[in-house]
Amino acid sequence: MSPAVALVVVAMGLLACGAALARGSGLHASLALGLDFWIGAGLIRLTSRGSWQALAGVAVVILIRQMVMRFGLRPIDAADAGRRARGRA
């Protein structure tokens, strides 16, 4: 039962991530939202299996989320995109 619930949580996360992008929340916020759902799914799976492999999987997802939140993806503004197009990045 638990793996099916985790799969539903992942699907909900993908939908929420897509909705946040469509709403204009930006890539950084959308990724953070999707990763939160992914962490939740990992925790659900961890409660059912409790193996070291499942724990390592959740730890990797948390690490990725922390890196995205800490170092973030900086949005590219129009001036920056123009400089990159001309080769002056």
C-alpha positions in Angstrom: 0.0 0.0 0.0 2.7 2.4 0.9 4.6 2.4 -2.4 1.3 3.2 -4.2 0.7 6.2 -1.9 4.3 7.3 -2.5 3.7 7.2 -6.2 0.6 9.3 -5.8 2.6 11.9 -3.8 5.2 12.0 -6.6 2.5 12.5 -9.2 0.9 15.3 -7.1 4.3 16.9 -6.8 4.8 16.9 -10.5 1.4 18.5 -11.0 2.1 21.1 -8.3 5.5 21.9 -9.8 3.9 22.3 -13.3 1.1 24.4 -11.9 3.6 26.7 -10.1 5.6 27.1 -13.3 2.4 27.9 -15.2 1.4 30.4 -12.6 4.7 32.2 -13.0 6.3 31.3 -9.7 9.7 30.8 -11.3 11.9 27.8 -11.7 13.5 28.0 -8.3 10.2 28.0 -6.3 8.7 25.3 -8.6 11.7 23.0 -8.1 11.6 23.6 -4.3 7.9 22.6 -4.3 8.5 19.5 -6.4 11.4 18.4 -4.2 9.2 18.8 -1.1 6.7 16.4 -2.5 9.6 14.1 -3.5 10.9 14.2 0.1 7.4 13.3 1.3 7.2 10.4 -1.0 10.6 9.2 0.2 9.6 9.4 3.8 6.4 7.4 3.1 8.5 4.7 1.4 11.0 4.8 4.3 8.3 4.1 6.8 7.2 0.9 4.9 10.6 -0.5 4.1 13.0 1.0 6.7 16.1 -0.2 4.8 19.4 1.6 4.5 18.9 2.0 0.8 15.6 3.8 1.3 17.2 6.0 4.0 20.1 6.9 1.6 17.5 7.8 -1.2 15.7 10.2 1.1 19.1 11.7 2.2 20.1 12.3 -1.4 16.8 14.1 -2.2 17.1 16.3 0.9 20.7 17.1 -0.1 19.6 18.1 -3.6 16.8 20.2 -2.2 19.1 22.0 0.2 21.5 22.8 -2.6 18.8 24.1 -4.8 17.5 26.3 -2.0 20.9 27.5 -0.8 22.6 28.1 -4.1 19.4 28.6 -6.1 18.9 29.0 -9.8 19.3 32.7 -10.6 16.7 33.9 -13.1 18.1 35.2 -16.4 16.9 38.8 -17.1 16.7 40.3 -20.5 20.0 42.2 -20.3 21.8 39.0 -19.2 20.3 37.0 -22.0 21.4 39.7 -24.5 25.0 39.6 -23.3 25.0 35.8 -23.5 23.7 36.0 -27.1 26.5 38.4 -28.0 29.1 36.2 -26.3 29.9 38.4 -23.4 28.7 36.3 -20.6 
